[in-house]
Amino acid sequence: MEIELQVLEKETLALCPKGPCLYQKAQKHLGDLIKPEAYQSMIELTTPVCDDLKEVENFLSGKLKLLAALAEEEGLILWAASLHPFSLAKDQEVWEKPRYEKIFSELQIVGRRFIAQGLHIHLGMPDVQTAIIAYNQLRLYLPLLLALSTSSPFYEGQATGLYSYRSKLFEALPLAGLPRAFASWEEFSCLVETLKRLNIIQSIRDLWWDIRLQPSLGTVEVRVYDVPCYFKDILSLVALTQGLARYLLEYPLPSLPDEILAYQKWQAARHGLEGRFVDPQTLSVRTYREELALILKKIEPFMKELGLEKYKGFLKKIVIRGTGAERMLKLYQKGFSFPEMIRLMIQGFWS
């Protein structure tokens, strides 16, 4: 797993360019598991390879608390969410690394507006054929995973009218968003080699898709999520993604036209859990809340096999309580200021 966190100034709760300072302090404890990100007001925590979700939970619980303590020493606070509600993109300083400087030189204002954070989950695959099937099948449920994770309803002091504005900002980047399906591993490999030969990409890292294959790691990397605002929501999304992958490998579904998938993703970004989901088998339409209840019944044997049963309750809680975006919007509608809202959201992270 990779989770990108916002670095905030403790008093104002605005984005703060002290990520490099926190990175240096954290490196002594975390080594290569702590990473710089595009902007100095961000930092990324990566888990080691974990055998199961319990190992992920133990690692994240300990290391996120460690990072929070290190941030406190510097007058900083870390926040798990995908867009800061009031800090301005033009004020953010890019991390001084050749890769990021090259990217932002090319992207210009499109890149400068993208001050978002994401969550990435890697699923280990036994072979390339399994990886292609899992990749193609999980594409069908990317909108559901987005709907369950939304945490970016505000941008530069404005309510966007969306639950995940991050996902729309991301789609403005080249080679980003929903990728196509692949008929075989050979087709995927041929595309990557062609893009490299034409100097369109240097490596697979330059494909900013919502899901991608990672041959060097032996994983399928799911990247569609906003950063959930609650610790248990992060764990529950890992559980759902893993359980879904096992179910879909056993019972693969027919593909859907890319236009339907794009529509579903818009529905998730715009309406959250009340968005419209199209069933790949029946083409019946229901909300994401309704779909989660149905899919949990289908994947239950596989969640049990993987030791994920306790996380079903966490998933059901998202439907009852709502996502981070839903809570932020409720606080905003009640008249809370953005700093008050952020403080309450941070206080609720572990609850």
Secondary structure, DSSP 8 states (H G I E B T S, - for coil): -EEEEEEEETTT--B-S-HHHHHHHHHHHHGGGEEE-SBTTEEEEE----SSHHHHHHHHHHHHHHHHHHHHHTTEEEE--SS-SS--GGG--B---HHHHHHHHHHTHHHHT-----EEEEEE-SSHHHHHHHHHHHHTTHHHHHHTT--B-EETTEE-S-SBHHHHHHHTSTTEES----SSHHHHHHHHHHHHHTTS-SSGGG-EESEEEETTTTEEEE------SSHHHHHHHHHHHHHHHHHHHHS------HHHHHHHHHHHHHHGGGSEEE-TTT--EEEHHHHHHHHHHHHHHHHHHTT-THHHHHHHHHHHH--HHHHHHHHHHTT--HHHHHHHHHHTTT-
